[in-house]
Amino acid sequence: MARIESGSPREESESFLRGERLTGPRREAAACVTWRVTVEAALNRMSKWLVAGSFAFAALWKRDAEIMWAMMGAVVNTMLSSILKKLFSHERPAPALRSDPGMPSSHAQSIFYAAVFLVLSVFYWLGTNYLAVILGATTITSASYLSWLRVSHRLHTLNQILVGAIVGSAFGALWFALWHLLVHEAFDSSQWVQVPIILGSIAFGVACVVHIIRR
């Protein structure tokens, strides 16, 4: 008969959390896994805050019309996600954790909207060079990792994450193209364009405050 091996990192982590005594390498492995799980849980909780913080930093740094347009796009992207959730009405993998629909993932959609808009902006500012490629690859990799955490914590299925990432990326690219091909020139010449963009960026800030109060 084959003997079933024990002592996997997951089992060791669970034993460590239960307070069972582990010695030597097993104790070190359990502590490492527990630390990783704790860090991933914290990153998962803060993922949307990282996006909001990135927009706030960019707004303080640039202080121009383009960042207001990007923030307005974040509001529209969130509204689009809510509409799609109601249309698809797709259940999450663990309904007991979250009862609202999970398709598409609003986290993945928000993260990839910001990531794609940032990557396109970097290539627009720096051109196609090694620095732009490294920054772009790092941004997309980070967005993918933060989105994957929603799957590992059973808050979304892989399909829900993929749909959210695709919709957010497409909307980010569209919003970026609209600014440079159409809106930028109109913003400089018309107050009728300036007012809704400014109000949209204000709405983004108010939405963040409301989220803080509700959560």
Buried (B, 14 or more C-beta within 10 A) or exposed (E): EEEEEEEEBEEBBBBBEEEEEBEEEBBEBBBBBBEEBEEBEEEBEEBBEBBBEBBBEBBEEEEEBBBBBBBBBBBBBBEBBEEBBEEBEBBBBEEEEBEEBBBBBBBBBBBBBBBBBBBBBBBEEBEEEEEBBEBBEEBBEEBBEBBBBBBEBEBBBEBBBBBBBBBBBBBBBBBBEEBBEEBBEEBEEEEEBBEEBBEBBBBBBEBBEEEEEEE
